[in-house]
Amino acid sequence: MNSKKNPALSFETGENFNSHDYLGCHAENRNGKEGFVFRVWAPQAQKIWLVGDFNDWKQTLPLTRTEQPAIWEIFSETPKQGDFYKYLVQQADGRHVYKIDPFARAFESRPNSAAIVQSHPKKRWKDSVWRKNQARSNFLERPLTIYEVHAGSWRSEADGTPFTFAQLKETLIPYVKKMGYTHIEFMPLMEHPLGASWGYQLTGYFALSSSYGTVAEFQDFVEACHLNDLGVVIDWVPGHFCINDDGLAYFDGTPQFEYSEQAQAQNSRWGALNFDLAKPQVQSFLISSALYWIETFHIDGIRVDAVSNMIYFDYEEMPPELAETEANRNWAGIYFLQKLNAVVKQTHPHVMMIAEESSSETPITGSIASGALGFDYKWNLGWMNDTLCFYEMDAAFRKYNFHLITFSFTYMYKERYILPLSHDEVVHGKRSLMHKMWGDRYKQFAQLRNLYVYQMTFPGKKLLFMGSEWGQFLEWKHEQQLEWIDLKDELNRSMQHFTEVLNQFYKKEKALWELEHTNDTLQMIDADNQEATVLSFIRKGKQEKDFLIIVLNFSPVERKDFVIGVPFAGSYEEILNTEMKEFGGTWTQLNQDCQTEQKKVKNFNYRIRTIVPSLGAIILKPKEIESKKG
């Protein structure tokens, strides 16, 4: 189907993936007359009027049905650039309701919700070098460490007004680059009526939120990121939408965007409505939205929110053993996600598609032909839950619960994972990552450094929520900026420095990402040392001698003369120690180089001895070793 030849018909059949170029508001010249054309999909509406500033919001500009009668249209010279407008819809039951334009590119400031008449000039991008480099390399074999940001609360003015993207361009980009991250991920930037929803209750699927500035400002921001070797990922919510009466909800008075069955349409947990993902027009609408953000803003990745809710019915209402059964599987949602990923990969193969998904029965990453959904990455929420449960635990009980820290190794190759320490874990009384840590303040910082080393060395890409990099103690509050005042404290500054050093270390050491999605990336040294509560393993690069030895001590006892099995004879040097004074610890120098002894430990014929600090982590690297394995 050629959507350009017959965009209305291809929208109806679910094959118009640029439907925003047809529906919505567009500048047009008809018979020498300059004006705007407005088109809206509303199959069961009785009548529709275009109302706005240009006609005092009166019913003077009626739309008419097109050759595809579900789509209505009007061309008018009356609206001008910058005018506010809505549709007045006489719905199927005769009720008159003011509705937003589902395809609008801009809205007035909240709490008002009118769309804005706008033409859409093309940007002359300067990021071709970045894009070519991305196309030439395989992102699966590159380092990926993501700084997750809520754009409205990273920084704000003195009166609480969020920084726009023009301001974030000058502040956020240099900060993230200095801290050593590879990507910024934004919680949803699309228009939403309530800030407390954090953007996960959308009304405008093609509009940057008015709180964050203009389209041009966000384009310039992404371009500046690319010029600074930073990628940009955005959160996107195709599963459910805001229930507000002036939005998509029952647009023409009937189940239009939502499922016709009440039980399927209602998303009671989030107070939202679920998209009818089997409906072709909804597929056109949503896939067009994804491509709009990719193409208009040169986005490098999309994180699809709440995938489990799309592939299972009643997922949030029942335990997993019932929710993930075959009978509860939503095949429409599964097919939609496969279609979404197929279209994105066909047109933009180097854009990362990421699933926030918590079930275990449906394959998420991998090829669609194999039965998977076709995503590149899945958030490893099992790893996150087990890990945080372990670190929150009193150290005296950790040896009895060592499986919490080792179980994830048993399924680490099942999917391609991102390890998320996200915004969801630092709100609603869950406490900040720093506050979760057991013990006094000194021990909390020591364990936070330990946690970040565990995350950085465990197979999988990395994500950390803003403020966690310096150990903000207070929970995240969406209505105010981060607690930057914390950085007046020496321990917070040292924690921030440690995160920066660890990020740079991760990018430098190929063993942490080069073979990440293969069975060759990791070799366990000792996962059974519950008594000492110490975990040790090896991460490997492509070259035989390119490997790292990671040792994590989860107990408040310094482990002197600690024995570690190693694969080669020779000497090993310590290259990272979380207890160094510069990071907030007490050590002034690293452990001395270790010489091997030819004595069997576990599966290794050689061993070394060193000191592992209390609640600390060390990383060693071969210095001078023999090539023959022990």
C-alpha positions in Angstrom: 0.0 0.0 0.0 1.4 3.4 -1.0 0.4 5.7 1.8 1.3 8.8 -0.2 -1.0 7.9 -3.1 -4.0 7.2 -0.8 -3.1 8.2 2.7 -6.7 8.0 4.0 -7.2 4.4 2.8 -3.8 3.3 4.0 -4.6 4.8 7.4 -7.8 2.8 7.6 -6.0 -0.4 6.7 -3.3 0.1 9.3 -0.5 0.7 6.8 0.0 4.5 6.9 3.0 5.0 9.1 3.3 8.7 8.3 -0.3 9.5 9.0 0.7 12.7 10.8 1.6 14.1 7.4 -2.1 13.7 6.3 -4.2 14.0 9.5 -4.0 16.9 11.8 -3.3 20.6 10.8 -1.2 21.4 7.8 -0.5 24.6 5.8 -1.7 24.3 2.3 -2.2 26.3 -0.9 -5.5 25.5 -2.7 -6.2 27.3 -6.0 -3.8 30.1 -5.1 -5.3 30.5 -1.6 -3.1 30.1 1.5 -4.7 28.5 4.4 -4.7 25.4 6.6 -6.3 22.0 6.1 -7.6 20.1 9.2 -8.3 16.4 9.1 -9.5 14.1 11.9 -10.5 10.5 12.2 -14.0 10.1 13.9 -16.0 7.4 12.2 -19.2 7.5 14.3 -19.4 11.3 14.8 -22.6 13.0 13.6 -21.0 16.4 13.0 -17.7 18.1 13.6 -16.8 21.8 13.7 -13.4 23.5 13.8 -13.4 26.1 16.6 -10.7 28.4 17.9 -9.4 31.9 18.3 -10.1 32.6 14.6 -13.9 32.3 14.9 -14.5 33.1 18.6 -14.9 29.4 19.3 -18.3 29.3 17.4 -19.8 26.7 15.1 -19.0 28.5 11.9 -16.5 26.1 10.3 -18.0 22.6 9.8 -15.9 19.7 8.6 -17.2 17.3 5.9 -16.6 13.6 5.4 -14.0 12.7 2.8 -14.1 9.8 0.4 -13.1 7.7 3.3 -16.1 8.7 5.4 -14.4 7.9 8.8 -12.1 10.9 8.1 -13.4 14.5 8.2 -11.8 17.5 6.6 -11.9 21.3 6.2 -9.7 23.8 4.4 -9.9 27.4 5.6 -8.0 30.6 5.1 -9.3 31.9 8.5 -6.9 30.3 11.0 -3.6 31.9 11.4 -0.2 30.8 12.6 -0.3 30.5 16.4 -4.0 30.4 16.9 -5.5 28.0 19.4 -8.1 25.4 18.2 -10.1 22.3 19.0 -12.8 20.2 17.4 -16.3 20.4 18.6 -17.6 16.9 18.0 -21.3 16.0 18.0 -20.8 12.4 19.1 -22.8 9.3 18.1 -25.3 9.9 20.9 -25.8 13.6 20.0 -23.6 14.9 22.9 -21.4 17.9 22.0 -17.8 17.6 23.3 -14.7 19.8 22.7 -11.9 17.5 21.6 -8.2 18.0 21.1 -6.6 17.2 17.7 -5.0 13.8 18.2 -2.4 14.7 15.6 -1.5 18.2 16.8 2.2 19.0 17.0 1.9 21.6 19.7 -0.5 22.6 22.6 -1.0 25.6 24.8 0.5 25.6 28.3 -1.1 23.4 30.9 -3.7 23.2 32.3 -5.3 24.5 29.1 -5.4 22.0 26.3 -6.1 23.6 22.9 -3.8 22.7 20.0 -1.9 25.4 18.2 -2.1 26.1 14.4 1.4 25.6 13.2 3.4 25.0 10.0 6.3 22.6 10.4 9.6 23.9 8.9 12.4 21.4 8.2 15.6 21.5 10.2 19.0 21.5 8.6 20.7 18.9 10.7 24.5 18.9 11.4 24.8 15.5 13.1 25.6 13.4 10.0 28.9 12.2 11.3 27.2 10.8 14.5 24.5 9.1 12.4 26.9 7.6 10.0 29.0 6.2 12.9 25.9 4.7 14.4 25.0 3.1 11.1 28.5 1.6 10.7 28.8 -0.1 14.0 26.7 -2.7 15.9 25.2 -1.1 19.0 25.0 -4.5 20.7 28.8 -4.5 20.8 29.2 -1.0 22.1 29.1 0.3 25.7 25.7 1.7 26.8 25.3 3.5 30.1 22.1 5.6 30.3 21.4 8.6 32.5 17.6 8.6 33.0 16.1 12.1 33.3 12.8 13.6 34.1 13.1 16.8 32.1 10.8 18.8 34.4 12.8 18.2 37.6 16.5 17.9 36.7 16.9 21.6 37.0 14.4 24.4 37.5 14.2 28.2 37.9 14.0 29.7 41.4 10.2 29.8 41.1 10.0 26.1 40.2 9.6 26.6 36.4 11.3 23.7 34.7 14.3 24.4 32.4 13.4 24.3 28.7 15.4 22.3 26.3 17.2 25.5 25.3 18.5 25.7 28.9 19.1 21.9 29.2 21.3 22.1 26.1 23.7 24.4 28.0 23.5 22.5 31.3 22.5 18.9 31.0 24.6 18.0 28.0 28.0 19.1 29.5 27.1 17.4 32.8 26.2 14.1 31.3 29.3 14.1 29.0 31.5 14.9 32.0 30.0 12.1 34.0 30.8 9.6 31.3 27.4 8.4 30.2 26.8 7.3 26.6 23.1 8.2 26.4 20.4 10.3 28.0 16.9 8.7 28.4 14.0 11.0 29.0 10.8 10.0 30.7 7.9 10.9 28.3 8.2 14.3 26.6 4.8 14.1 24.9 2.0 16.4 25.9 0.2 15.3 29.1 -2.3 17.2 31.2 -1.0 16.3 34.7 2.6 16.7 35.7 2.1 14.1 38.5 1.7 11.4 35.8 5.4 12.1 34.9 4.2 12.0 31.3 2.9 8.4 31.3 -0.8 9.6 30.8 -0.5 11.1 27.3 -2.9 13.2 25.3 -0.6 14.5 22.5 1.2 11.7 20.8 2.8 14.0 18.2 3.5 17.0 20.5 6.4 18.0 22.7 5.0 19.1 26.0 4.6 22.8 26.2 6.5 22.8 29.5 9.7 21.8 27.8 9.9 24.4 25.0 9.5 24.2 21.2 10.1 21.6 18.6 13.1 23.5 17.3 14.6 23.7 20.8 14.4 19.9 21.3 15.8 19.3 17.8 18.8 21.6 18.7 19.2 19.7 22.0 19.4 16.3 20.3 21.8 17.7 17.7 24.0 19.1 20.4 24.0 15.7 22.1 25.1 14.0 18.9 27.9 16.6 18.4 29.0 15.6 21.9 28.9 11.9 21.3 25.7 11.4 23.3 22.7 9.4 22.2 19.1 10.3 23.2 16.4 7.7 24.2 12.8 8.6 24.9 10.1 6.8 26.8 6.9 6.2 24.8 3.5 4.9 25.9 1.5 3.0 23.2 -0.4 0.8 25.6 -2.7 3.2 27.4 -3.7 6.9 27.2 -5.2 9.6 29.4 -8.9 9.3 30.2 -9.6 13.0 30.1 -12.9 13.9 28.3 -11.3 16.3 25.9 -8.6 13.8 24.8 -8.7 10.5 22.9 -11.2 8.9 25.2 -14.4 7.8 23.3 -13.5 10.5 20.8 -16.6 10.1 18.6 -18.8 8.9 21.5 -18.0 5.2 20.8 -15.0 3.0 21.6 -12.7 4.5 18.9 -9.1 4.4 20.1 -9.9 2.0 23.0 -11.2 -1.6 23.1 -14.9 -2.0 22.7 -15.1 -4.5 25.6 -15.2 -2.4 28.8 -13.1 -4.9 30.8 -10.3 -4.7 28.2 -10.6 -0.9 27.7 -10.4 0.1 31.4 -6.9 0.2 32.9 -8.0 0.5 36.5 -4.6 0.5 38.1 -3.5 3.6 36.2 -6.9 5.3 35.7 -6.4 5.1 32.0 -7.8 3.5 28.8 -6.1 0.8 26.9 -5.6 1.2 23.1 -7.4 -1.3 20.9 -4.2 -2.6 19.4 -6.1 -4.9 17.0 -7.7 -1.9 15.2 -5.8 -1.0 12.0 -6.3 2.8 12.4 -4.8 2.6 15.9 -1.8 0.8 14.5 -1.4 3.5 11.9 -1.7 6.2 14.6 0.8 4.6 17.1 3.4 3.6 14.6 3.3 7.0 13.0 3.8 8.5 16.4 7.0 6.4 17.0 8.4 7.3 13.5 7.5 11.0 14.0 9.7 11.2 17.1 12.5 9.2 15.4 12.5 11.2 12.2 11.6 14.7 13.5 14.1 14.6 16.4 16.8 12.0 15.3 16.1 9.9 18.4 18.5 7.0 18.9 16.2 4.8 20.9 12.6 4.3 22.2 11.8 2.6 25.4 8.3 1.2 25.2 6.5 1.5 28.5 4.4 -1.2 30.2 4.8 -3.9 27.6 3.4 -6.6 29.9 0.1 -4.7 30.0 0.0 -4.9 26.2 0.7 -8.6 25.8 -1.5 -10.0 28.6 -5.0 -9.1 29.7 -5.5 -8.1 33.3 -1.8 -8.3 33.9 -1.8 -5.9 36.8 -4.8 -7.5 38.4 -3.6 -11.0 39.1 -0.5 -13.0 40.2 2.1 -13.8 37.4 1.2 -17.5 37.4 -2.3 -16.6 36.3 -1.5 -13.4 34.3 1.1 -15.1 32.0 -1.0 -18.1 31.0 -1.8 -18.8 27.3 -5.5 -18.0 27.9 -4.6 -14.5 29.1 -2.3 -13.7 26.2 -3.3 -10.6 24.2 -2.4 -11.7 20.7 -3.5 -8.3 19.3 -0.9 -6.6 21.5 1.8 -9.2 20.5 1.2 -8.8 16.8 1.1 -5.0 17.2 4.5 -4.9 18.9 6.0 -7.2 16.3 4.6 -5.0 13.6 6.0 -1.8 15.3 9.5 -3.3 15.7 9.5 -4.6 12.1 8.5 -1.2 10.7 11.0 0.7 12.8 13.8 -1.7 12.0 13.0 -1.6 8.3 13.2 2.2 8.1 15.7 2.9 11.0 17.7 -0.3 11.8 20.1 1.5 14.1 17.4 2.9 16.4 17.3 0.9 19.7 13.9 -0.6 20.6 13.7 -1.2 24.4 10.9 -2.9 26.3 10.0 -2.2 29.9 8.6 -5.7 30.5 8.3 -7.8 33.7 7.0 -11.2 32.6 9.0 -14.3 31.8 6.8 -16.4 29.5 7.0 -14.3 26.2 10.3 -13.9 24.4 10.9 -10.1 24.1 14.3 -9.6 22.4 15.5 -11.4 19.3 14.0 -11.9 15.9 10.3 -11.8 15.1 10.8 -14.9 13.0 11.8 -16.8 16.1 8.6 -15.8 17.9 10.1 -13.0 19.9 8.6 -9.5 19.9 11.6 -8.1 18.0 13.0 -5.7 20.7 16.7 -5.0 21.0 16.7 -4.8 24.8 14.5 -5.7 27.8 14.7 -4.1 31.2 15.9 -6.8 33.6 13.4 -6.1 36.4 14.1 -9.4 38.1 17.7 -8.5 38.5 16.7 -5.1 39.9 14.2 -6.5 42.4 16.5 -9.2 43.7 19.5 -6.9 43.8 17.8 -4.1 45.8 16.2 -6.6 48.2 19.7 -7.9 48.9 21.3 -4.5 49.4 18.5 -3.3 51.7 19.1 -6.3 53.9 21.0 -6.2 57.2 24.4 -7.6 56.3 24.1 -10.2 59.0 21.4 -12.0 57.0 22.9 -11.7 53.6 24.8 -15.0 53.8 21.4 -16.8 54.2 20.0 -15.0 51.2 23.0 -15.1 48.8 20.8 -16.5 46.1 19.3 -13.1 45.6 22.6 -11.8 44.3 23.5 -14.9 42.3 20.2 -16.1 40.8 20.3 -13.6 37.9 23.4 -15.3 36.6 21.2 -18.4 35.8 19.2 -16.5 33.2 21.5 -13.7 32.1 21.5 -14.9 28.4 17.8 -15.5 28.1 17.2 -12.0 26.7 19.4 -9.0 25.9 19.0 -6.9 29.0 19.4 -3.4 30.4 20.0 -3.3 34.1 17.7 -0.5 35.4 18.1 1.4 38.6 15.3 3.7 37.5 12.9 6.4 38.7 10.4 3.7 39.7 12.7 2.6 42.5 13.1 6.0 44.2 9.5 7.2 44.7 6.3 6.3 46.6 7.9 5.5 49.9 10.5 3.1 48.3 13.3 5.5 49.4 16.2 6.6 47.3 19.0 4.2 46.4 21.2 5.8 49.1 18.5 5.5 51.7 17.8 1.8 50.9 21.4 0.9 51.9 21.8 -0.8 55.3 23.8 0.8 58.1 25.1 4.2 59.0 25.9 6.9 56.4 29.4 5.8 55.8 28.3 2.2 55.2 25.5 3.4 53.0 27.9 5.2 50.7 30.3 2.2 50.7 27.4 -0.1 49.7 26.2 2.3 47.0 29.6 2.2 45.4 29.6 -1.6 45.7 26.1 -1.7 44.1 27.2 0.4 41.1 30.2 -1.9 40.6 27.9 -4.9 40.7 25.6 -3.3 38.1 28.5 -2.2 35.9 30.2 -5.6 35.8 27.0 -7.8 35.5 26.2 -8.6 31.9 23.7 -6.1 30.5 23.6 -2.5 29.5 23.2 0.1 32.3 20.7 2.7 33.5 20.8 5.0 36.5 18.2 7.6 37.5 19.3 11.2 37.9 20.4 12.2 41.4 21.5 8.6 42.2 24.9 9.3 40.8 25.8 11.3 44.0 23.6 9.4 46.4 20.8 11.8 46.9 19.2 10.8 50.2 15.7 12.1 49.6 13.2 10.5 47.3 12.7 12.0 43.9 10.0 14.6 43.8 8.7 15.4 40.3 7.5 18.9 41.2 10.9 20.2 42.2 14.5 20.0 41.0 17.1 17.6 42.3 18.8 18.2 45.7 21.8 19.8 44.1 22.6 21.3 47.6 23.8 17.8 48.5 27.0 18.4 46.5 28.2 20.8 49.2 28.8 17.6 51.3 32.1 15.9 50.8 30.7 12.4 50.8 28.2 13.3 48.1 30.8 14.9 46.0 33.1 11.9 46.4 30.2 9.6 45.4 29.6 11.7 42.2 33.3 11.5 41.4 33.2 7.7 41.9 30.3 7.4 39.5 32.1 9.4 36.9 35.2 7.3 37.3 33.2 4.1 37.0 31.4 5.2 33.9 34.7 6.1 32.2 36.2 2.8 33.4 33.2 0.9 31.9 33.6 2.6 28.5 37.4 1.9 28.4 37.2 -1.8 29.4 36.0 -3.8 26.4 35.7 -6.9 28.6 32.6 -5.3 30.1 30.7 -5.1 26.8 32.5 -6.6 23.8 31.0 -10.1 24.2 28.1 -9.1 26.4 25.4 -11.1 24.6 27.4 -14.3 24.2 28.2 -17.2 26.5 31.9 -16.2 26.4 31.4 -13.0 28.3 31.5 -14.4 31.9 33.2 -17.1 33.9 32.2 -17.6 37.5 35.0 -17.9 40.0 33.0 -18.5 43.2 29.3 -18.0 43.6 29.1 -20.2 46.7 30.9 -18.3 49.3 27.9 -17.5 51.4 29.8 -17.6 54.7 32.1 -14.8 53.8 29.4 -13.3 51.6 31.8 -12.6 48.8 31.1 -13.0 45.1 33.8 -13.3 42.4 33.7 -13.7 38.6 35.5 -12.9 35.4 34.3 -10.7 32.5 36.0 -11.3 29.2 36.7 -9.4 25.9 37.5 -10.9 22.5 41.2 -11.2 23.2 42.3 -14.1 25.4 44.2 -11.9 27.8 41.6 -9.1 27.9 39.6 -9.9 31.0 38.7 -8.5 34.4 38.4 -10.2 37.8 35.6 -8.7 39.9 35.4 -9.4 43.7 32.4 -8.0 45.7 32.4 -8.1 49.5 28.8 -7.8 50.8 29.8 -8.1 54.5 31.1 -5.4 56.9 34.2 -7.4 57.5 37.5 -6.7 55.7 38.6 -10.0 54.0 42.4 -10.2 54.5 44.5 -12.7 52.6 41.5 -13.5 50.5 42.0 -16.3 47.9 40.8 -15.9 44.3 41.1 -18.5 41.6 42.6 -17.2 38.3 42.9 -18.7 34.8 46.6 -17.9 34.0 49.9 -17.9 35.9 51.6 -14.6 36.3 50.9 -11.2 38.0 47.6 -9.3 38.4 47.2 -5.6 39.3 44.3 -4.0 41.1 42.8 -1.2 38.9 39.7 -0.2 40.9 38.9 -0.3 44.6 35.8 1.3 45.9 37.3 2.0 49.3 39.8 4.6 48.0 39.8 7.9 49.8 39.0 9.9 46.7 35.7 8.0 46.5 34.8 8.6 50.1 36.6 5.6 51.6 39.7 5.4 53.9 42.3 3.6 51.7 45.1 5.8 50.4 46.6 3.3 48.0 45.6 0.2 46.0 46.5 -3.3 46.9 49.9 -4.5 45.7 50.2 -6.6 42.5 49.4 -10.2 43.1 51.6 -13.1 42.1 50.0 -16.5 41.3 50.5 -19.7 43.3 50.0 -23.0 41.5 47.3 -24.3 43.7 43.8 -25.4 42.5 40.8 -23.3 43.6 37.4 -24.4 42.2 37.9 -24.8 38.4 41.2 -22.9 38.4 44.8 -24.3 38.7 46.2 -21.0 40.0 45.3 -18.6 42.7 46.2 -15.2 44.0 45.7 -13.5 47.5 44.7 -10.0 48.2 42.6 -7.8 50.6 39.0 -7.1 49.9 37.7 -4.1 51.9 34.6 -4.2 54.1 31.4 -3.7 52.0 33.8 -3.0 49.1 34.5 -4.1 45.6 37.8 -4.6 43.8 38.6 -5.2 40.1 41.9 -6.8 39.0 43.4 -7.1 35.6 46.2 -9.4 34.3 49.6 -7.6 34.2 52.1 -10.2 33.1 50.6 -13.6 32.5 51.5 -16.8 30.6 49.4 -17.6 27.6 48.7 -21.2 28.6 45.6 -21.6 30.7 45.7 -23.4 34.0 
